[in-house]
Amino acid sequence: MAGDLGLNVADMHATALAKEPQSTRSGSAECQLHNVAALKGRAPLRSTPTAEVAVVTPTRLRPDRIAYLMELYASLRDQDVSWEWILALDGVSVDGVPEIMRTDARVKVVALPRPVGAGAARNLAMNEVSADWLTTSDDDDVLPSKSLSVRLNYAQKHGLGWCAGWSADLRPDRSLTTWRCSTPVGFHEPGDVWRHWASPDSTIPMGPTTLMVRTDIVRASGGYAALPQGEDYAYLVGVTGAACGALLPTVVYHYRKHAEQMTAQPEYPAMEQQARRFAWNHGKHLESLSVFRPGVGSAIP
């Protein structure tokens, strides 16, 4: 189980990014990534045949989200490790992908012939992943500076199967509010994250999009569940149940809050409880079958 397990949280702070405050401002307009023109001064486009991390993003290229997608792309170009971006088009034409993305060798566009939903789109996109490590981002969210490297470096240093961090809500006024999940900072044995999810009605124990996972573990655990929503809850349970990992005390994901997001739609609550029950029961039965056991996948230092 999690505990200190030889972990010194101060060491985690030294290895990870500086801890973000509970609520911050994003800074001046010049520093905001949503201005597409700012891309011109960023890192040159280049091929990365040996990318260290894959980022998978499903999208339907909705016009009201293209600016958000461009901001996500800008945040990727600010990362300090090599990456590949698997852009899974959920039943829409590649013609809608902004030209700057189509001409970037690091962007792999997977055009699915019909809409299949975010979970299935992510699973099919994983066929194109060549990197040893994988994370995901929704098409309206943003990766803060060093989001990829802080997780990758920590996981590799300690021989882990996954590494996660905190997320922060990004509001329309550009302010950030950190969400600190119920899973405590530190190392975690297989299955321990699920044990911090008290019941299906409780808040999920960790943000699924904050997870960086070894690609082979994602594939071995079956990826995302066949659900119309909440498929990432089951993904969270599965991959953190397959190997040891760690939660870092730093924000690695900016979750945009806006009126058009899926979770804000009036029909969203209709199946939320069923999706939660599915994912929670997934963890319950994995534990009852003794699938969760220390030492699976990688060792806690």
N, C-alpha and C positions, 0 to 999 in steps of 0.2 A: 504493500500500500504506500501511498505518498506519505511523506513525513519529511524530515530533513534529509534522510537517506545519504548522509554525508554532504548534503548540499549547503553551501553558504550563500544565502540570498545576496549578500553584498558582492560575492563573486559573480553572480548572475548579472547584477547591475553593471559591473565592470566589463563583462563580456558583451552584454547587450547594449542597446541604445540607452541614453539617459532617460530616466522615467519621466513620462509626460504628466503635466498637471491635470487635475480632474476636469477643468474647463479652460480652454484657451481660445485665442483668436488666431486666424490663419495668417495674419500679416497684411502687408500692403497689397494693393492691386497688382503691382509689378511682380510680386512673388507668386501670384495665383496661377495655377496651371491651366485654367479653362480658356485662356486666350490662345487660340490655335496658332497665331503668328509667332508665339514664343517658341514653337517647335523648331523654327529655322536655326536657332542658335544652339541647339542641343547636340548631343553626340551624333556623329555621322552614321548613316545607315551602313550596316556591314553584315556579312553572313556569319552565323555562329553554328557551324556544323557540330560542335561539341558543347552545346549549351549546358550550363550547370543546372538550371531550373526551367521547367515548363510552367507557364501560366495558362490555364484553360478558362475561356470565357464564352458562354452561350449568349446569343443575341438574335433578335428579330429585326435589328437595324431600324427601330422605330424613329421617325423624324425627331420626336421630342427628346430622344436620348442620344442622338449623334454627338451633340456637344459634350455630353458626359463620357461617351466612348472615347472622344478625342482627349479628354482630360486624363482618362485612365491610360491611354497610350503615352501621353506625355510623362506620366508618372513612371511608367515602365522604362522610358528612355533615360530617366534620371537614376535608375538603379545602378549599383556598382558591382554586379556580377553578370556573367553572360546568361542570356535568357532566350527562350523561344516562346512565342505567344500563339496558342492554338485558338483561333477564332471560329467557333462553331455556329454557322448560320442556320438557324432553326426554321427551315422552310422558306427562306428568302434568297433572292438573287445576289450573286457576288458583285453585281453592278452597283449595289448600294454601299459597298465598302469604300471609305474615303481613299483616294488615290495614294496618299502618302503612306497608308498602311499596306496597300497592295504592292507597293514598290519596295517595301522593307523586307529583306531576305529573312529576317527573324520572325516574320509573321506568316503563319501557315493558316490559310483559310480553308475550312471544311464546309462545303455547301451541301446541306442535307436536302433531299428532293421534296420533302414535305415536313410540316411542323411535327415535332415529336416531344416537345417539352424540354425544360432546362436539364433535368437529370439525364435523360436519354441522350441529349445533345452532348453533354459532358462525357458520357461513357463512350460514345462514338468518336469524339475528338481525341480520346486517349489512345486510339489506334495510331495516331500520328505523333505521339510524344516520343522523343528520342533522349531526353534528359533523364538523369538518374533520380531527380527530385521533381516533385510536382506540387503546385498549389493552384487555387482557383480564385477568380474574381468575377463578380457580376458586372454587367456592362455599364452600370451607373455609379460604380464605386471607384475608389482611388487607393493606390499603394503609397504610403509615406516613404520618405527617403530611407534607404537602407533596409526596407522591409524584407527584401529577399535575402540579403547577405547576413543579417543578424540571426535569422532562423537557420539558414544553411550552415553558417560557420559553427554555431553552437551545437547543432545536431551532429555534424561531422567530428567536432572536437571530442564529444562524449559518446560517440558510437550509438546514436539513437536512431529509431525508426521514424520518428516524427518530432516536430517542434512547432509550437504555437505561441501566440502572444495575445495581448488584449486588442479589442477593437474600440473605435471611437465613432460616435454619431457625428456626421458632417451635416450641419444644418444650412438652410438657404442663406443665412447671414454670414456663412463661412466659419462660424464658431464650431468648436469641437468639444464633445463631452465623452469622456472615457467610460466605457462599460467594463466593470471588473467582474468577471464571471465567477460562478460558485466553485469552480475547480481552483484549488490554491496554486500559487506559484511554486515551482519545484519539479522534481523528477516524478514520473508516474509509471507504475507497472501496467502491464496489459489489463484492460478492464477497469482501471481505477477511475477514469474519467466518467464512465457510466455510473459508477457508485456515488458520484457527486450529483447525480440527477435523481432527486428524491422520489418523484412520481411524474407521470405524463403531464400532469397539470402544472408542474413546477417549471421555472425558467430553465432552458437548456443549459448544460454545464459548461459549455465553451462555444465560441463562435466558429462554425465549420470553416468559414472562409479564412480564418486566421491560421489554419493548419498547413504546414508544409510537410509532405510525407514522401518517403522513398517510393518511387514509381512502382517497383515490384510489389510493394505491400498494397498499394491501391488496387493493382490488377488482381492480386491474389485474394483480396477481400471482396471482389465483385463490384467495386465502384459504387455508384449511386443506386438507391432503391427504385423500383418501378412504381413511383408514386407521382401524382400530378402536382404535388407541392410537399414541402417538408422532407424531400428525398435526401437532403443534406444532413438531417438529423440522424438517419440510419447510417449514412456515410461516416459521420463523426463517431458513432458507436463502434462501427466495424473497424476502421483503421486504428483508432486508439486502443481497441481490444486486441489488435494483432501484434503489437510491439511496444516496447518501452519508449517513452518520450518525455518531453519537458514543456512546461508553460513558462514563458519569460515574462518579466514584469515591465513590459514595454508595449506600446501601441504599434501594431504592424498592419492595420487595416482601417481605412476610413469608410464607414458605412453611410451612404448618402440618404438623408431623410427628405422626401419630397412627395407631393401629392400623387404622382403617377406610379410610385413604386408598387410592386405586386402586393406587398403586405398591407398597403393602405387601401386596397380596393374592397368594396362592400361585400363581394362574394368570397373573399379570402377566408373568413372564419368558418365557413360551412364544413370544410374537411380538415381543418387544422387539428382538431382533437383526435381524429382517426389517424392522421399522419404521426402525431406524437405517440399515440398508443402503439403503433406499429414499430416505431424506432425504439421506444422504451422496452417493449417486449422482446425485441431483437437482442438487446443487452441482457435482459433477464434470462433468456434461454441460452445464450452463449455462456453465461456464468453457470447455469445449472448443468450444462454439458461439460463443464470444466475446460472450456476453450480458453478462458482467461487464466493464464498461468505465468508466473514470473519467468523471465528469461527467454520468452518467445520473441524472436525477431532481433533483439539486441539487448545488451545488458545495461543495468543501471550502474553507473560508476561507483 
